């Protein structure tokens, strides 16, 4: 003799609906958050758009003479130094579309600016002192962004993206990179002072 199930047929339906509902809720919990919208005046967005429109989304080994500042030279003496930047951009890269390499050299005399190319001046710096890598427009520190810096005699290493790093990145982009790529020629004449 077979035993009959005493459960009403709707019990199975209720269990299935509960499982389906719980599954849908847990899937929503794992849904990816949308990134915050980027301000249309964001310097990185404006730079990316300009390079996409005017240079076909590519910029290779673009050298810029930057600001002068007081720092320590190779002999650990106070000296007037100057930043030299190399900028690369490729819109087809998934990671690191924009890279800004920052080096430091002794302040250059006008005769030296006539004698040496910006690439030669950049090479005088030997090692990068910091590097900014941006993957998407927006403030430095978004997913895929990277900041590396050297401290003292140590080589470049990953560093936290602090407000100071963001300030330096925006300074270089707004005061040197954007004006130089818009000018399109020799960027040696663009010399400004470091932000306070």
Buried (B, 14 or more C-beta within 10 A) or exposed (E): EEEEEEEEEEEEEEEEEEEEEEEEEEEEEEEEEEEEEBEEEBBBBBBBEBBEEEBEBEBEEBBBBBBBBEBEEEEEEEBEBBBBBBBBBBBEEEEBBBBBBBBBBBEBEEEBBEEBEBEEBBBBBEEBBBBBBBBBBBBBBBEEBBBBBBEEEEEBEEBEBEEEBBEBBBBBBBBBBBBBBEEEEBBBEBBEEEEE
